[in-house]
Structure formats: structure tokens, C-alpha cells
Amino acid sequence: MTEQINTADLYDERGEELESVAVQFNDLGGNSHFSGPVRTVKCLEDNALVKTVLGTPGKGAVLVVDGEGSLRTALMGDMIAESAVQNGWAGVVINGAVRDRVALSGLPLGVKALGSNPRKSGKTGSGEVDVDVEIDGVRIRPGAMIYCDPDGVLVER
């Protein structure tokens, strides 16, 4: 979405209709504010599904990647992020690590992640796409709206 939505104002308006993810993600993309319908990938230290999904038309969606909080390998780097931009994704929220932080910061894409690691991930394709994921006790289901900015992440219940 091109409209800049502030999560604090949105929470003031909608309150209990929204869940707040308390994880303190780093803002690593060029867009600080991003929102859209959720798509999900659940994977551990293997980014083949992340690459595949972000290589398809995003139509303004936000990919939520549950990497189980692992910082041992990066689940997205600059090449996959560039693919996401070319395919119309609004952003990516990764419960795990990314790499190529400097390049990510220059892309017109919202990116939130726990941190970074230059180490590549596996490429076997293990994991699941478009399943409910849980981050910090918040259930995130495909199709729900997600709103992200420097204050945090809000998800429709």
C-alpha cells in the first residue's frame, strides 16, 4: 500500500481488533511503513520457499516468514528482496535473519527482521507456505491485514 499508516494511531482507532507483536524487529528496508494482506512461509534455516513465493506476483501483500527466531542463517538477501520489489510485494517480516543490510536499506520495500548474518541458508525447500504461523504468541493467518512501521507490527485478529 502507498498510504502511510501509523500503527499507534491505528491501534488508537481499532484497539482490540488488532494484535500487537511485541518482538522488537529491526527495520532494515527502504520503506519504514508498509502494510497489506498476509502471505506466510514457515521454514527453519532454508530460504527456498521464501525465494519462490517472493518470485510470484505480490499484489501489495506482506510476506511473514516464521524462521523460528533462528539467527544462524539468513532467510533473505538483496537478490530475493529485489525480486520482491519487481513482483509488487509491500514488505517482508522475518522472524529470523537477513543479509545484505546496506543493499536492503536502499530498496523500496519494507523489511523487518530480528537481525542479520552473512551465512547462506539451506536450499532444500523444506517448510510450509500459506499456513497459520505464531510469533510471540500472536497467530498470523494468511489473508489477515498486517501493518508495520518503526513502532511495531499490528495484525488483524
C-alpha positions in Angstrom: 0.0 0.0 0.0 1.2 3.5 -0.7 -0.7 5.2 2.1 1.5 5.6 5.2 -0.3 4.2 8.2 1.0 4.8 11.7 0.5 1.8 13.9 0.0 3.9 17.1 -2.9 5.9 15.5 -4.3 2.7 14.0 -4.3 1.0 17.4 -6.0 4.0 19.0 -8.7 3.7 16.4 -9.2 0.0 16.3 -7.8 -1.3 19.6 -8.8 -4.8 20.4 -9.5 -5.7 16.7 -5.7 -5.8 16.4 -2.9 -7.9 18.0 0.4 -6.3 18.6 3.6 -8.4 18.1 5.9 -7.4 20.9 9.1 -8.7 19.2 11.5 -5.8 18.7 12.2 -6.3 15.0 14.9 -4.2 13.2 13.7 -2.0 10.4 16.0 -2.9 7.5 14.2 -2.0 4.3 13.9 1.3 2.4 10.3 1.7 3.4 9.6 2.3 7.1 5.8 2.0 6.8 4.2 -0.9 5.0 1.0 -2.9 5.2 -1.1 -5.4 3.2 -2.7 -8.8 3.3 -0.5 -11.6 4.8 1.1 -14.5 3.0 3.2 -16.8 5.1 6.2 -19.1 4.9 7.2 -21.3 7.8 10.8 -22.6 7.5 13.9 -23.1 9.5 17.3 -22.1 8.0 16.1 -22.8 4.5 15.0 -20.0 2.2 14.0 -21.8 -0.9 10.3 -21.3 -0.2 10.9 -17.6 0.6 12.6 -17.1 -2.8 9.8 -19.0 -4.6 7.0 -17.0 -3.0 8.6 -13.6 -3.4 9.2 -14.5 -7.1 5.5 -14.5 -7.7 3.1 -11.5 -8.0 2.8 -10.0 -4.6 -0.1 -7.6 -5.4 0.8 -5.4 -2.4 1.0 -8.3 0.1 3.4 -8.7 3.1 5.2 -12.0 3.4 5.6 -13.1 7.1 8.4 -15.6 7.4 8.5 -17.7 10.6 12.1 -18.8 10.8 11.6 -19.8 14.4 13.8 -16.9 15.5 17.0 -18.5 14.2 19.8 -16.1 13.5 22.2 -18.9 12.3 21.5 -18.3 8.6 19.9 -15.5 6.5 16.5 -16.2 5.1 16.6 -13.2 2.6 19.3 -11.2 0.9 19.4 -8.4 -1.6 18.7 -10.6 -4.7 15.5 -12.1 -3.2 14.5 -8.7 -1.9 15.0 -7.2 -5.4 12.7 -9.9 -6.8 10.1 -9.0 -4.2 10.2 -5.3 -5.3 9.9 -6.3 -9.0 7.0 -8.5 -8.2 5.0 -5.9 -6.3 5.4 -7.0 -2.6 4.8 -4.3 0.0 7.2 -5.9 2.5 8.6 -8.9 4.4 8.6 -9.6 8.2 11.1 -12.2 9.1 11.3 -14.0 12.5 14.9 -14.7 11.7 17.9 -13.2 10.0 18.6 -11.4 6.7 21.8 -10.5 4.9 23.0 -7.6 2.7 21.6 -5.0 5.1 23.1 -2.0 3.2 21.5 -3.1 -0.1 18.2 -3.8 1.6 18.1 -0.3 3.1 18.2 1.1 -0.4 15.2 -0.9 -1.8 11.6 0.4 -1.9 10.5 -2.5 0.3 9.5 -2.8 3.9 11.8 -5.3 5.7 11.6 -6.2 9.4 13.9 -8.9 10.8 15.5 -10.0 14.0 19.0 -9.3 12.8 21.5 -10.3 10.1 24.0 -13.0 9.3 26.1 -13.3 6.2 25.8 -17.1 6.2 23.5 -18.5 3.4 20.6 -20.8 4.4 19.8 -24.2 3.1 18.0 -24.6 -0.3 16.1 -27.8 0.1 12.6 -26.3 0.0 11.6 -27.6 3.4 8.8 -25.7 5.2 5.2 -24.7 4.5 3.5 -21.9 2.6 0.3 -20.1 3.5 -0.2 -21.7 6.9 -1.0 -20.0 10.2 2.2 -19.0 12.0 2.7 -17.8 15.5 5.2 -15.2 16.5 5.4 -14.0 20.1 2.1 -15.7 20.9 0.3 -13.8 18.1 -1.4 -16.0 15.5 -0.8 -14.6 12.0 -3.1 -16.1 9.3 -2.8 -15.8 5.6 -5.2 -13.1 4.3 -5.2 -11.1 7.5 -4.1 -7.5 7.2 -0.7 -6.6 8.8 0.5 -3.1 9.5 4.2 -2.3 10.1 6.1 0.9 11.0 9.0 1.8 13.3 6.7 1.5 16.3 6.0 -2.2 15.6 3.7 -4.7 14.0 -0.1 -5.0 14.2 -2.1 -7.9 12.9 -5.9 -8.2 12.5 -7.3 -10.8 14.8 
